[in-house]
């Protein structure tokens, strides 16, 4: 019985954590200081920027980014249908497989801070991501939501 309670708690916690995760779904999304276009633009981001939903109004979400800053974003610019990744360090190597023994990508050997990707899968401490191509990134170098 205790195992069932623990599993139930884990399921609810995991499901609710994912429900608060959002990703930008358009080529460009403007973040604002308040819930509306009359408010100052605080940041413009590209597709696949991961966010945490803090609160909402009818048409806007208040969100937190990977650096802990708060913004408002129009609801039609984000989704919770998939997970996203952002590079949080100065750069991260983009590898052909899940480990240092795999070569770096020939076209794009690394991604700089703020570069975003769609989350695909995870193997141990390596995360497979996708933009136009698929890559593997060492998990401690990225923020996933």
VOBA-1610 file (N, C-alpha, C; in pm, whole numbers, padded with zeros to 5 digits, always signed):
BEGIN
Unk+00082-00119+00000Unk+00000+00000+00000Unk+00087+00126+00000Unk+00196+00123+00078Unk+00286+00238+00084Unk+00347+00265-00054Unk+00381+00157-00127Unk+00438+00170-00260Unk+00340+00240-00354Unk+00213+00205-00344Unk+00111+00267-00429Unk+00099+00416-00398Unk+00100+00453-00271Unk+00092+00594-00233Unk+00213+00670-00287Unk+00332+00612-00273Unk+00452+00678-00323Unk+00447+00695-00474Unk+00403+00592-00545Unk+00390+00599-00690Unk+00288+00705-00730Unk+00176+00709-00659Unk+00072+00809-00689Unk+00126+00949-00670Unk+00199+00972-00561Unk+00258+01104-00536Unk+00355+01140-00648Unk+00439+01045-00687Unk+00537+01069-00793Unk+00467+01104-00923Unk+00360+01033-00957Unk+00286+01060-01080Unk+00226+01200-01077Unk+00161+01236-00968Unk+00098+01368-00956Unk+00204+01476-00962Unk+00316+01458-00891Unk+00422+01557-00891Unk+00480+01574-01031Unk+00507+01464-01099Unk+00564+01470-01234Unk+00466+01533-01332Unk+00341+01492-01327Unk+00240+01546-01418Unk+00221+01695-01395Unk+00216+01739-01270Unk+00196+01880-01243Unk+00320+01961-01279Unk+00440+01904-01263Unk+00562+01974-01300Unk+00564+01999-01450Unk+00524+01900-01529Unk+00522+01916-01674Unk+00415+02016-01715Unk+00304+02021-01642Unk+00195+02113-01674Unk+00242+02259-01662Unk+00340+02284-01577Unk+00390+02420-01559Unk+00502+02454-01658Unk+00545+02358-01736Unk+00651+02381-01834Unk+00590+02431-01964Unk+00652+02533-02021Unk+00608+02588-02149Unk+00729+02605-02240Unk+00703+02607-02371Unk+00807+02633-02470Unk+00753+02732-02573Unk+00839+02820-02618Unk+00796+02907-02728Unk+00785+02821-02854Unk+00682+02849-02934Unk+00657+02765-03051Unk+00666+02840-03184Unk+00697+02968-03179Unk+00712+03047-03301Unk+00857+03088-03320Unk+00890+03127-03441Unk+01027+03167-03475Unk+01078+03276-03381Unk+00988+03365-03339Unk+01024+03474-03249Unk+00909+03499-03153Unk+00943+03521-03026Unk+00842+03556-02925Unk+00894+03673-02843Unk+00811+03775-02829Unk+00848+03890-02746Unk+00795+03870-02605Unk+00882+03891-02508Unk+00841+03889-02367Unk+00819+04033-02324Unk+00725+04051-02231Unk+00687+04185-02186Unk+00696+04198-02035Unk+00695+04321-01987Unk+00700+04348-01843Unk+00562+04336-01778Unk+00458+04327-01858Unk+00321+04311-01808Unk+00238+04235-01908Unk+00113+04206-01871Unk+00024+04125-01955Unk-00045+04210-02061Unk+00027+04242-02168Unk-00030+04318-02279Unk+00079+04379-02365Unk+00044+04410-02489Unk+00142+04465-02583Unk+00180+04609-02551Unk+00102+04676-02465Unk+00136+04814-02426Unk+00255+04818-02329Unk+00289+04702-02271Unk+00400+04696-02177Unk+00533+04683-02250Unk+00638+04729-02183Unk+00774+04729-02239Unk+00818+04586-02274Unk+00884+04575-02390Unk+00943+04448-02432Unk+01067+04422-02346Unk+01072+04306-02280Unk+01186+04274-02194Unk+01288+04183-02261Unk+01243+04103-02359Unk+01334+04010-02425Unk+01264+03952-02547Unk+01338+03928-02654Unk+01288+03855-02771Unk+01364+03725-02779Unk+01292+03614-02791Unk+01356+03483-02793Unk+01313+03405-02917Unk+01388+03301-02945Unk+01359+03216-03060Unk+01272+03096-03020Unk+01237+03018-03118Unk+01157+02897-03097Unk+01230+02801-03002Unk+01152+02730-02922Unk+01197+02627-02827Unk+01258+02682-02698Unk+01235+02808-02664Unk+01285+02859-02535Unk+01200+02797-02424Unk+01261+02723-02330Unk+01186+02663-02220Unk+01154+02767-02112Unk+01037+02752-02053Unk+00989+02846-01951Unk+00912+02772-01843Unk+00899+02835-01728Unk+00812+02784-01623Unk+00695+02880-01608Unk+00574+02827-01614Unk+00454+02910-01597Unk+00439+02943-01449Unk+00420+03072-01419Unk+00404+03119-01282Unk+00258+03150-01253Unk+00194+03221-01347Unk+00052+03255-01333Unk-00002+03289-01472Unk-00130+03325-01479Unk-00187+03356-01610Unk-00305+03451-01598Unk-00334+03518-01709Unk-00456+03596-01727Unk-00527+03530-01844Unk-00629+03594-01898Unk-00702+03534-02011Unk-00613+03506-02131Unk-00526+03599-02166Unk-00447+03587-02289Unk-00295+03579-02268Unk-00250+03589-02143Unk-00107+03597-02115Unk-00066+03503-02003Unk+00060+03456-02012Unk+00122+03380-01903Unk+00234+03465-01842Unk+00243+03462-01710Unk+00363+03513-01644Unk+00456+03393-01634Unk+00581+03410-01681Unk+00675+03298-01688Unk+00809+03335-01624Unk+00883+03230-01589Unk+01019+03246-01537Unk+01113+03176-01635Unk+01223+03244-01670Unk+01320+03184-01761Unk+01430+03113-01682Unk+01526+03056-01751Unk+01630+02976-01687Unk+01724+03057-01598Unk+01725+03188-01614Unk+01808+03273-01530Unk+01732+03327-01409Unk+01604+03288-01398Unk+01523+03331-01285Unk+01452+03464-01306Unk+01458+03518-01427Unk+01389+03644-01457Unk+01244+03616-01494Unk+01156+03712-01462Unk+01013+03697-01489Unk+00973+03785-01606Unk+00883+03733-01689Unk+00832+03802-01807Unk+00685+03764-01825Unk+00620+03834-01917Unk+00486+03796-01962Unk+00495+03761-02109Unk+00425+03656-02150Unk+00424+03613-02289Unk+00281+03580-02330Unk+00244+03618-02452Unk+00110+03588-02503Unk+00093+03437-02514Unk-00024+03388-02473Unk-00049+03243-02470Unk-00033+03177-02607Unk-00069+03247-02714Unk-00062+03185-02847Unk+00082+03163-02895Unk+00180+03216-02823Unk+00320+03201-02862Unk+00390+03082-02797Unk+00321+03013-02705Unk+00383+02904-02630Unk+00297+02778-02633Unk+00361+02666-02596Unk+00292+02537-02590Unk+00345+02455-02473Unk+00264+02358-02430Unk+00312+02260-02332Unk+00308+02119-02392Unk+00304+02110-02523Unk+00294+01982-02594Unk+00427+01906-02603Unk+00538+01975-02582Unk+00669+01911-02585Unk+00763+01986-02491Unk+00877+01925-02464Unk+00977+01986-02376Unk+01084+02055-02460Unk+01146+02155-02400Unk+01250+02232-02469Unk+01374+02246-02383Unk+01482+02287-02448Unk+01615+02294-02387Unk+01680+02427-02426Unk+01754+02486-02331Unk+01836+02604-02362Unk+01975+02581-02304Unk+02076+02623-02379Unk+02214+02616-02329Unk+02230+02724-02223Unk+02274+02684-02103Unk+02286+02779-01991Unk+02431+02816-01959Unk+02526+02757-02028Unk+02667+02787-02008Unk+02718+02867-02129Unk+02844+02910-02125Unk+02897+02989-02238Unk+02883+02915-02370Unk+02907+02784-02368Unk+02883+02701-02486Unk+02869+02556-02443Unk+02812+02477-02532Unk+02797+02333-02509Unk+02832+02261-02639Unk+02913+02156-02629Unk+02946+02077-02747Unk+02824+02001-02794Unk+02806+01995-02925Unk+02699+01919-02988Unk+02761+01791-03043Unk+02724+01679-02986Unk+02787+01551-03021Unk+02694+01464-03104Unk+02756+01366-03171Unk+02681+01274-03258Unk+02619+01159-03181Unk+02658+01142-03055Unk+02604+01036-02970Unk+02613+01074-02824Unk+02557+00991-02735Unk+02549+01024-02593Unk+02676+00994-02513Unk+02781+01074-02534Unk+02904+01055-02460Unk+03020+01131-02522Unk+03125+01154-02443Unk+03243+01226-02492Unk+03319+01147-02598Unk+03296+01015-02601Unk+03365+00933-02701Unk+03309+00956-02842Unk+03193+01019-02852Unk+03134+01050-02982Unk+03188+01184-03031Unk+03204+01194-03162Unk+03260+01317-03220Unk+03162+01433-03210Unk+03219+01553-03220Unk+03135+01673-03226Unk+03073+01679-03365Unk+02960+01743-03374Unk+02895+01762-03503Unk+02991+01837-03596Unk+02996+01797-03722Unk+03088+01862-03816Unk+03039+02000-03858Unk+02909+02015-03877Unk+02856+02144-03922Unk+02848+02244-03806Unk+02792+02200-03694Unk+02780+02285-03574Unk+02843+02211-03457Unk+02971+02233-03429Unk+03038+02158-03322Unk+02994+02199-03181Unk+02942+02322-03168Unk+02893+02365-03036Unk+02783+02469-03051Unk+02709+02488-02942Unk+02604+02591-02936Unk+02639+02686-02822Unk+02616+02813-02844Unk+02645+02914-02743Unk+02528+02930-02646Unk+02554+03002-02538Unk+02451+03031-02438Unk+02329+03092-02506Unk+02212+03054-02462Unk+02080+03097-02510Unk+02032+03024-02636Unk+02113+02938-02695Unk+02065+02861-02810Unk+01965+02757-02759Unk+01855+02742-02832Unk+01744+02657-02788Unk+01723+02538-02882Unk+01665+02431-02826Unk+01638+02309-02900Unk+01509+02246-02850Unk+01456+02157-02929Unk+01345+02072-02885Unk+01405+01947-02820Unk+01351+01909-02706Unk+01396+01789-02634Unk+01345+01665-02706Unk+01432+01565-02726Unk+01393+01440-02791Unk+01395+01324-02691Unk+01510+01303-02625Unk+01522+01190-02532Unk+01642+01212-02440Unk+01660+01117-02349Unk+01774+01124-02258Unk+01832+00985-02239Unk+01965+00978-02236Unk+02035+00853-02207Unk+02142+00885-02103Unk+02121+00836-01981Unk+02208+00869-01868Unk+02214+01020-01852Unk+02333+01078-01858Unk+02347+01223-01837Unk+02358+01300-01968Unk+02308+01240-02076Unk+02313+01303-02207Unk+02171+01319-02261Unk+02146+01434-02324Unk+02013+01466-02375Unk+02020+01482-02526Unk+01929+01412-02594Unk+01920+01428-02739Unk+01825+01543-02768Unk+01870+01635-02853Unk+01792+01753-02887Unk+01783+01765-03039Unk+01692+01852-03081Unk+01673+01870-03225Unk+01643+02016-03255Unk+01703+02064-03361Unk+01662+02189-03423Unk+01625+02147-03564Unk+01715+02162-03659Unk+01692+02101-03789Unk+01754+01962-03792Unk+01861+01944-03717Unk+01928+01815-03703Unk+01925+01772-03557Unk+01961+01646-03533Unk+01964+01594-03396Unk+02108+01596-03344Unk+02120+01628-03215Unk+02249+01633-03147Unk+02233+01575-03006Unk+02347+01552-02940Unk+02349+01512-02800Unk+02427+01617-02722Unk+02372+01657-02605Unk+02435+01758-02519Unk+02443+01702-02378Unk+02553+01731-02311Unk+02574+01691-02172Unk+02475+01768-02083Unk+02395+01695-02008Unk+02282+01752-01933Unk+02317+01869-01840Unk+02428+01867-01765Unk+02458+01981-01676Unk+02476+02115-01748Unk+02491+02115-01880Unk+02513+02238-01955Unk+02384+02303-02004Unk+02270+02239-01979Unk+02143+02288-02033Unk+02035+02297-01925Unk+01927+02367-01958Unk+01808+02378-01872Unk+01693+02321-01953Unk+01622+02227-01894Unk+01514+02156-01964Unk+01381+02185-01896Unk+01280+02215-01975Unk+01142+02229-01923Unk+01049+02180-02030
//
